[in-house]
Amino acid sequence: MDIANQDEFYYTSPTQAMAPMSINASGSYLDKIELSELERLISLKQIFPVFQPIISLSDGSLHGHESLTRPTSGGCISNPEIMFDIARKFGLTAELEKLCREKALSKARTLELEGLIFLNVCPALLHAENHRRGFTSELLDFLCIDRSRIVFELTEKTLINDYDLFELGVAHYRSQGYRIAIDDLGDGYAGLKMLSQVVPDYVKLARFLVDGVDQSPTKQALSEALICFSKKIGAQVIAEGIERPEELSYFISIGAELGQGYLLGRPSPEPPGVSANHTLITQQTPTEQRPHLHCRLSRTAC
């Protein structure tokens, strides 16, 4: 089954999506190895979290951290992308994400991280039958972390067919005080439909829009249109994947509120202070904000 068909199978039916894939006698030897290694990784908790800072582009202050997961098991599970692909293949995404969340929040409490904590969430899990609701709330209460500090990042790379169930899942988390972010906007299936129906608190621009944006009028037009729309619905924009000063300067000039990327801080098990970003941001800040493309054409402000 190719990747596109796997995605469609996985996200069309919440019940089927979370059901483990069985391996019979005809199952490949590689499948058996992958499943065995993933089950061992989950049971032995062979992962660790790293945290990447999210920085205010107005003054360089720390806004929060995104939690990312790294495997430690070795073998065929050599990086997080492979780890989550195998989990999806065998219907173990719920178990893996639960472990990732537990590790991330526990480590954030130990480090006494400041600001918001951004956690990646598979949209299908928001309404899957075997996804136990209340786990995150119980863990946060145990760790004495306020729910208002938690932002669930919903990836836009996966197909969502049942938006009614999806919106119910989002509403459930919102009712408990959590915030919602759309990740990788512009780089996936859902696009503007997810943006309009979820009305998120944060929007993360896809990395391909950020990469070399200062050299591409097309990327600039797309970025400015998405930022303008996000401002109108009250969502803060995070330019993710900033690696060059020119990219940082551009997003500051068009009024993006937040930034993330290697230039502002690499993922780390123990993220350092970000005081140096204040100087970096102020050096890049223009004296006058550049109007968005829409505003320049219509002569109206966003």
N, C-alpha and C positions, 0 to 999 in steps of 0.2 A: 504494500500500500504506500503510495507516495505521500509526501509531507502534507500537501494540500488536502488530500482525502482523509488523512489522519485528523487534521484540524476539524474538518467538517463532521466526521464521525464523533469526535470528542465533544464538540460543543453543541451538536444538535439536540442531544438528549442528556439531561443532567444525570438520569439514572444510569444510562449506558456509559456516560463519560467517566463516572467514578468507579465503574465495575472493573475489578482486576481482570487483566487478560490471562486466560488460561494457556498453559503450555502442555500440549499432549505429546504423544510419541513422535509426531511429525514436526514438532517445534525444533527450530534450529539450535545448534549447540551454542551459538553466540547469544541467542535469546535467554537460554538457561543461565549462562554466565552473567549476563547483564542483570537479570532478575535477582540472582543470588547475591551479587555484589551490592545492589541497591537495598535489598532487604537487610543485609548486614550493616550497611551504612546507617540505615534508619534505626535499627535496633541498638547499635553501639554508639549512636549519635556522633558519627564521624564527620562533622561539619563544624565550621567556625564562622562567625560573622565579621565583616569588615564594614566600616562606616565612612561614607564620603560626605564632606560638608556641602551644604547648600547656603549660598552667600547672598546677602542683600547687595544689589547693584547700585544702590543709592549711597551707602556709606561703608560697605565692606563688613558689616556686622554679621554674626552667625545667625542664620534663620533656623537651621536644623541639620539633620543628617539622614541620608538614605542608607538603610541597612542592606547589604549585599551578602551573599552566602558563598563560601568556598568549601569544596570537599577535601577531606584529608585521607580518604581511603586508598587512593591510588588505583591501580588496575585499569579497567576500561573506563572508569568514571574519573576522568582526568581534569575536567573543568565544570563549572556550574551549568553551562549550556547543555552539555551531554547529560549531566545529572538530571535536569528537569525534563529533557527529551525522553530519557528512559523511564522516569516516573510517569509521564503522560502515557507512554506506550503500554505500561502495565497497570494503569489505573491507580497509581500510588501517589498522585499529586497531593491529595488531601493530607496524607500522613507526612509527606515530606514538608509541605508548607507549615504544618503544625509544628514540626521540629524546628524549622527555620525561625518561626515566630518566637518560639520558646527561647532559643539560643540568643536571638537578637535582643529581645527585651531584657533578658537576664543580664546580658553583657552591658547593655545600655545603663541599667541600674547600677551595676558594679562600677562602671566608669563615671557615673554621675554626669552623663552627657547632657548638655544644655540644648534648649530649643526643641523643635518638633522632631518626631521620629517617623520617617517614611518607610512603610513596609509594602513590599510587592505582593499582590494578591491576584490569583487567577480568577477572572470573572465567573467562570463556571462553578467555582466553589461557593459562591455567594448563595446559590440555591440548590446545591447538591444534597442528596438525601443523607449521605454519610458524613457530612460536614457538621460537626457538633458545634452548635451555637452556644455561646457563653464561655468557651474556653479562653478567648482573649481577655474578656472582662475579668474572669476569675484570676488569670495570671497577672493582669495589671493591678488588681486589688491586692494580691499577695505581695507584689513588688512595690506597692505604693506609688504607682505612676498614674497620673491623671489621664483619663481617656481623651481629653481635649488636645493632648500632645501627640496623638496618633493620627497619621494620615495613611489611608490605604491607597496604594497606587494600582490602578487597574490598567493592565497592558492593553494596547489597542491592536496587537498583532494577531488576535484570535477572533474567529468568527462567532458572532452571537446571533442566534436565530430567534430566541424567545426573549424579546425585550421586556415583556410584562413581568416574567419571573426575575429577570435581571434587575429591573427597577425595584422590585419588592426587596431583593437582597440588599441593594444600595440603601433603600429607605430604612431597612432594619438597622444597619450600622449607623446611619445618620441619627436615628432616633436615640442612640446610646451616646451621642456626643462625639463620634469619630468624624474626621474630615475625609474628603474624597479627592483624589488626583487622577487625571488621565495621563498615562505614560505614553511616550513616543507618538504624540499626535502628528498625523500626516504620514505615518509609516505602517499601515496595516489595513485591516478590513473595515473597522467600524467607522472611522473618520468622523465627519460632522454629525452623523446620526447619534453616536455616543455622546458627543459634546453637547448636542442640543437636548437630549433626553435626560442625561445625568445632571447637567448644570453643575460642574465640579467646583471645588474650592481652589484647585490648582490645575494648571495645564502644563505638561512638559513637552516642549517642542522636540520632535524627532532629531536624532543626531545628524542625519544627513542634511537637514536644513541649516544646522549650526556650522557644520564643517565647510570652511571656505566661503561663508556667507558674505564676507566683505568683498569678495571677488566675483559674485554672481548676482546680477540684477534679478534673475528669476527667483532665486532663494530669498532675496530681500523682499520681493513682492509677496511671496507666500508667507514669510515670517511676519511681515507687517500686517497682512490681512488677518492672520490668526491672533496676533497680539491685540489688534484693534477690536476684533470680535470678543476676545476673552475679557477685555476691559469692560465692554458693554454689558456682559452678563455677570460681572463682579468676580471673575476668576483671576488669580495671580498667575503670571507666566514664569516658568522656569526654563531658561535656555540651557539645555543639558549637552555636555560634550565640548565645552569651551576649552580649547587647548592653545590658542594663540592670542596675543594681545589685541590684534586687529579684530578678531571675533568679539572679544570682550568689549572693545570700544564701540563696535557697531551696535550691540544689543543695549548698551548703556544709552547710546544716542537716540534710540527709538523708544526708550522707556520701559524695557523689560524689567520687571521688579527683582527677579532672582536669577542666579546663575549657578552652574555646577559643572565641574570638569577638572582635568588634570592641572590646568593653569591655576585653579583656585584651591585645589587640594585633592590628592589621590586617595583612593580607598585605603583604609588602614585599620588593623585590629584595635589600635589605640590612637585615634586621631589627635594630632597636636593642636595647639591653639591656633587661631586664624587671625591674629592681630595684624599680621603682615598684609592681609587682604585690604585693610583700610587704606594703606598707602597705594596699593596697586589700583584700587577702585578710584580713588581721588585723582590719581595721575591720568586716568583714562576718561574721567568725567568731562563732557563738553560743557562749554559755557551756556549753550542753548540747546534744548532738546529738538531733535530733528522730527518734523511732522511725518506721520505715517503716509504711505502712498495714497490710501483712500482719502485722507484728510487733504493731501496736496491737490488731488483731483477734484474733490467736492468742495474744498475751501471750508470745511467744517471740522471741528475738533472731535476726537474720539471721546 
